[in-house]
Amino acid sequence: MQVKKAVFPVAGLGTRFLPATKSTPKEMLPLIDKPLVQYVVEEAVASGIEQILFVTGRSKRAIEDHFDISFELESLLYDKGKDAELSQIRDIAEMMNIFYVRQKQALGLGHAILCAKEFIGNEPFAVLLGDDIIDGKKPCLGQLLEVYRKYRGPVLALEQVPMENISSYGCVAANTISDRIYEVVDMVEKPKQEDAPSDLAIIGRYILTPDIFPILEKQEPGKGGEIQLTDAIKKLAKDEAIYGCRFEGIRHDCGDKLGFLKATVDMALKREEFNGDFERFLRERLDCVKR
């Protein structure tokens, strides 16, 4: 069965970006000229996903508005002859069939996925977290889908991270199948460095099967008093093989202020419209700091 549906958990409060996120969803923070969540939706579209479910919370209306039709704005752009901008705005509203469900309590990522049970039904599905912007020649989710089509089991996106940072992630113990493909044999959520089974961290892209839902329904709260998706996948691994894909591409952790700044610089340096001006500005500022 092909993977045609994706779940986007976006109910978090984004407290690391306060006060900017007091009234603006973290997912709507602009990375140059597009909100973070649009980059991830575009990745899903490029990977062949046809339907998206946003699992939202209070104060997330801006996400719905962004992916909706804006008659007033379109009319204004049309009257002013701004055809390129008009095309961009229409493309956003037409790129995907999007649905919404409210996560009424912030009970963790696992609970957010459980809120998608009725939408998913009996199909395999993708999960994408908006904090991780992954820039690569091939979409990260597309790479995971290739692994799923070959092995027909859940797939986790993996990245090698410095061991001193491993306690910020869920990580895996895994057997190598090929250069970038692994069979996951164990998972640990945010371990101490000395307890981590490897330097392979779980990143915000997953391919899951509906077998995860009965486990999530019975899942006891884990770290932080939340229903942890990692714990549920670990239980699922007792009954079916779980795979990992060490994706190709550059990941920017945009849930972190420094990561967000790095993403902005990296993406800006690749934009032709700046024509080297931004790079020259950065070099000039660096020279000033050194002096």
N, C-alpha and C positions, 0 to 999 in steps of 0.2 A: 504494500500500500504506500502510495506516495505521500510525502509530507507537504500539505497545502495550507496548514493553519499554523499561526504563531501567536504566542502569548507575550505581552509586554507588561510586566509588573511596574507600575508607575505611581504607587500610592504613598511612597516614602515622603518624609517631610523635608529632606534636604537641609538638615540643620547645620552641616559644615559650611554652607554658603549663606547663612544669615548675615546681615539682614536682607540680602537680595532675594532670598526665597521666602520671605515673610508673606508675600502676596503673589509671587510668581513661581510656578513649578520649576524645580531644578531642571527637569527635562526640557524646559523652554529657554534655558539660558543660551544666548547666541554664541555659536562657534563661528566667528567671522560674520556671516550673513544668514546662517541657518540655525534653527534651534537644534540642540543635541539630539533630540528624539528623531528629527527628520533624517539625520545621517543613518540611524539604525533602521528606520523604516525603509529607506532606500536600499540598504543592504539586504533586507528581507525580500523586497521586490526583485532585486537582481538575482536572488537565489531561487526564485520561482514560487515564493509564498503568494497565496491568493487571498487569504483572509487573516485579519489581525484582530485580536481582542486586547484592548487596553484594560488592565485591572487598575482602576483609579481609586482615589480617595477624595476627601474634601479639598476644596481649593484647586482642583485640577481642571476646571472648565476650560482654561486656556488651551489645553491640548486638543480638546474636542473642537474648539473654534478654529484652531490652526488647520486642521485637516477637513474642515467643512467648506462649503461654498460661501464666498463673501460677495454678495451681489453689489453692495455699495462700492467696495474697492474695485471690483472688476469694471463697473460702470465708469468710475472715475478714470481708471487707466485707459479704458477704451476711448473716452472723450478726449483724453490728452494725447492719444496716438502712441502710447507706450506699449507697443505690441510685445516686446521681449518680456517686460515685467508681467504683462497680462498672461502670457503663455506660462510663465513660471507659476503664477498663482493658481491657474486652472490645473496645471499638472499636479500640484499638491493635493487638490481635492479629488482628483481622478486616479491617482496612482494605485489605490488599493481599496478593497471592501473592508471597512473598519467598524468594529463593534466595541461596546463599552459595558463593563460591569463594575459595581462599586464594592471595594473591600472595606467593610464598615468598621473593622478594627485592625490596627497594625499588629498583626500576630505573626509576622515573618514571611519570608519568601515562600516557604512551603505552603502556608495558608493562602497566599496570593495565587499560587498555581492551582490550589484546590478550588478557588473561586471560578476557575475556567472549566470545570468538569463538564457542565452541560453544553458549553460551546464546543468543546473538543469531541465529546461523544466517544466513539470507539476507534479513533484514529491516532496515529503517531503525530507528534506536534513538536514545534520548536519553541524555545524560550530565549528571549533576547533581553538583556539588561541595558538600559540606556546610559549607564555610567561608563561603559567601555566603548570607545570609538576605535574601530580597528580598520586601519588603512592598508590595503594590500591589492595586488594585481587581481586576485580572485577573492570574492567575498568570503569572509570567515565562515559564515553560515553555509555557504555553498560547499566549502571544504568538508564541513561536518556531514553534510548531506551525501557527499560521495562515499564517506565511510559508512554511513547508515545503509545506503543502497547495496554496499558490498557485504556487510556483516549482519544486517537486519537486527540490530540491537541499539539500545540507547548510546548516545555519544556525547562526551563532554569536551569542551574546548580547553586545551591545556597550554600553559606557557611556563617556560623555565624562568624562575625569578631568583634573585640573590637570597641565599639562605637566611641572611639577617632580616629579610622582609617576609619570610614565609608565614609568620604568625598573623599576618593580615589577611590570609587566604585560607580557603579549604584546599587541601592538597591530597595527592593520591600516592598509593603504592601500586606499581604497575609492571607488567611484563611486556617487553618490547616485541611487537609483531613485525614492524618495519621501521624505516627511518623516522617517521612521524606518527605512527599508529601504535597504540598500546591496548592491552587488555588490563582494565583496572581491577585490582584484587582487594583494595581497601581504600578508605577515604577518612581523613581527619579534618575536622573543622577548626581552623585557626590554632594550630598546635604551637607549643613552644618550639624554639629552634632545635633543641636537643631531642624533641619527640617527633619531629617531622620525618615521615618515611621517605621523602624525596624532595627535590626542588621543583617538582611539577605542580603548579598551582592551577586550580579550577577557575576559569575566566567566564564572564557572563554570557555564554552561548551554550545551549543544550539542545539535543534531540532526545525526546522522551516518548515513551509509549503510555497508553492509558492504564497500564498495570500499576502506574505510580499512584493513582487516585485512591484505591482501597488502603494503601499504606499511609498516605497522608491523612486519611479520615481517622485513622487510629493512632497517628503519630503523637507522642508526648512532647511537650515543649523541651527544647534543648538549651544551648547557650543563649543567654540574654532573655530567657523565658519565651523564646519564639519557636515556632514550628520550622525546623531547619530542613531545607530541601536536601542538603548533603546527607543528613541522617536517613531520610526516606530512600534516597538512591542507594545508600549503603545496604539497607534492608533488601531492596530490589535485587541487588547483586547476588543475594543468596539463591535466587531462583533463575536468573538469566544473566548472560554475559553483558558487562558494561565496557564500552570502549572509550578511548581517549584519542583526541587528534591534536597534536602540537601544531597549531595553525601557522601559516606563513603570513607575515604582515606585521605592522607596527601597531601596538596597542597603546592607547592613551587612556589613563585612568582619570576620567573627567568628573568623578565623584570626589576628587581631591583638588584643592586649590592649585597646588604646584602642577599636578597633572593637567589641569585645565589650561594653565598658562602655557605649558609645553605644547599641548595640542594646538592652541591658537597660533603659536609661532610656527610650528611644523606645517600646518595646513596653509598658513599665509605664504610661506616661502615657496609653495608649489603653485600658487595662483599666478597665471600669466599677467593678469590685470595690474599687478604691482610692479612687474617688469624690472625686478632687481632693486627697486627703490627701498623696499622694506628690509632687504638684506643689508644694503648700505647703511640704513638707519641703525640697525642692530650693531653693525661693526663700529659705527661712530660712537654709539652709546657705550659699547664695551671698552673702547679706547679711553673714553672720558672716565669711566670707573677705574680703569687701571692707573690712570694718572692721579 
